[in-house]
């Protein structure tokens, strides 16, 4: 879906594209204590987003609010502050709400992301809570506009993973079909659906890179 910026205002809920659709934190896996939510804006106008949580005291979020340019995405770092025994088995929720930047702050869409805290991957998942609040905000450097660079990893990612990530980023930077003022050949203009697929794959690759 691509909304022309010169059309009338949006009404009602619009799809909010977020990857992954669920967060899971394992006490015995330190790498899982840091997760990334990728939010993509396929529309022809700037989106303003805000992150809420049913348990804001348990999480710290890099840039819990901000702007997403048309055809771009942002990565939001979500860290669990204390995956201790007392929170094992609890399931919370994050809500990503959006509205059109520069206009009345009326939410035009939202996406709920369950977040589960478990002792290990074999634990059962409980039902999530539904009362939302604002989580703790981290410094702005924790979030990037396309993909966060992995830090302090024990090994290097494979060349195939890096190549796929580069291809997805390149696809997202290409013009969208219908854009006239571009020197890029028409056959390199991608559809919105193609860019959504590239953003989805980039999210998968990002998760792989974070676990390397």
C-alpha angles and dihedrals in degrees: 000000000000121000118207109232090221093057125094123284121290117253129196127000121334125193115273112207113215131161131232102030093209138028123214125188120196120198092212093050112066092186090064093059088080116058133173128218115200115205117192128199111206093168130101096244137058116275123211112208137191130191120218129180137198088222107033093164091064098054141052118207129198109228098350088190134028148111132294117203119224112281092009137103137212130213115222116199113218117190126187105226097206123008092187132155091263093065099042111125095021121129121201134174138232120205121204107199123184139192134177110273116241095023135085110310095248115144110243096181146351141194126209119215118193116222119199129192114206137169090227141344091272095064121107120249118242127210117279126246120243107204107103130207137163114276124220112283122230127209115288094249090073091075130062131192097238115006133347117239111241113246134202096003122167095222140020122258118249119266090242092058092048091047092051091049091050091049092051093049090048090051092052091051093053118098120268120243110271096036108126105182096072135110091207114107115258093244089064093055107106129209121243090250091054090051091048089054090049090051091049093050090045089055090053092048091048090056090050092050091050091056096048 
